Amino acid sequence: MRTVREVVAASRASFAEAGFGLWLLRDARGFVGTCGLRPAGDGEVEVLYSIEPGRWGTGLATEAARAVLEQAFAPLGLPRVLGGVDDTNHASRRILEKLGMTPHATPGDGPSGVRWLALDRARWRPTSA
C-alpha cells in the first residue's frame, strides 16, 4: 500500500511530465476527496476518484470525473481514458457508465478483481454539447 506522501509525489511528477495528476476536491466544509488522472500501464491513462463516504450519492464523483474527462479529451488530447473499479463496487461502476464508459480489457499488469471500462475521445460528449 502506498503512503499519502508517495501518492502526492507521484501526482506531482505526473503533472510535471504528462500534464495530469490528482486534484483535491473541497467545499465550504473542507476536503471531501480527490479526482484526477494517472498512468494505468501500457501507455493508458485512468480516471480515478475518491470521495468522503459522507458525500457518496450526492453526484460529486460524477461531476468531478466529468470535469477530469473534459480536461483529458480537450486540452490534453488523450485518445482514450480508462476507469477501473472493483468487481463489487457497483456504485462506482454506474458512475463510469453514466459518463459513457463501456467494458474494456485489463491494461497491462492490472490487478485481478478489477473491472475496466473505457471511453474514447471520439465518443465523448462534453457538458456544453
N, C-alpha and C positions, 0 to 999 in steps of 0.2 A: 504494500500500500504506500502511495506517495504522500509526503507531508505537504501541508499547505505551502510552505516555502518553496518546495520543488515545483508545485503546480504554478505558482506565481512566476517563478524563474522561467519555467518552460513557456508560459504565456508571453512574458516579456521578450524572450528570444524569438518566439514565433512572430510577434508584431514586427520586430526588427528585421527578420529575414523574409517573411512572407506577406506582411501587411495585415495579418489577422491573429486573433488570440481570444481571450476571455474578457468580457466586460462585467463589471459589477452592476447589480440591479439594486436600486434604492428607491424608497418612497419617503414620505414625510416622517415615518417611524424609524427609518434607518435601513440597514442592509436587509434585503429579502431574497437574494440569490445571485446567481451568475448565469451568463449565457454567452455563447460565442462559437468559434470555430477552432478546430485543432486537426493536425495531421492524423489520418486514420490508416496509414500503411498503403503500400503500392501506389503512392502518389495521390491517393484520395484524400478528401477533406470531410470532416464530420462536424455537424452542428450538435451542440450539447447544451443542456440547461440543467440547473439545479435550483429548485425553489424551496424556500422555507415551508415546512409542512402546513403551517397555519394559513398559508396563501394558496394551497392547492385548490384547484377547482374554480379559481377566480378569473382564468383566462390570461394570467400574467405570462405563463410559459409560452402559450401560443403567440401572444403579442411580441414577446422578446425574440422568439425563434423566427417569426416572420420578418422582423427588422434585421436580424442577422442574415437571413436568406437574401433580403434585398441588397445588403452590403456585399454578400458573396457573389451575386449574379451581376449587379450593375457595376459599381466601381472596381471590384476585384476581377470580374470577368471569369470566374470559375466555371468550368463546363458542367460540373455535377457536384452535388453535396449529398453526403450520406448521413443517416441517422441510425444509431444503434440503440436498441432497447432490450432489457432482459425479457426473456420469454414470458414471464409472469407479470410484467408491468403493462397491463392493458391500457391504462390511462395515458401513459406516455406514448404508446404506440398510436392511440387515437389522435394525439396532438400532431404527430408526424403525418398521419394520413390526412388530417384536416388541412395541412399545408401542401398537400398534393403528392406526398412521397408514396412510392409503391415498393413492393418487395424487391430485394437486391441480394446478390450473392455476398457471402462474407469476404471482406477485403483481407488480403494477405494472411497475416497471422492473428486474425481477430479471435477473441475468446469464444469458447463454446457457451451455449445457453443464451447467446445474444442474437436477436433477430435484426437484420439490416434492411433498411429502406433507403431509397434514393430518389432524388429529384434532379432532372436535367434542366439546364438553363432554358432550353427551348420550350419546356413545358411550364415554366414558372410564370405565374400571373401576379405581378406586383399589386400592392394595395390600391394604387391610383388607377389601375386598369379596369 
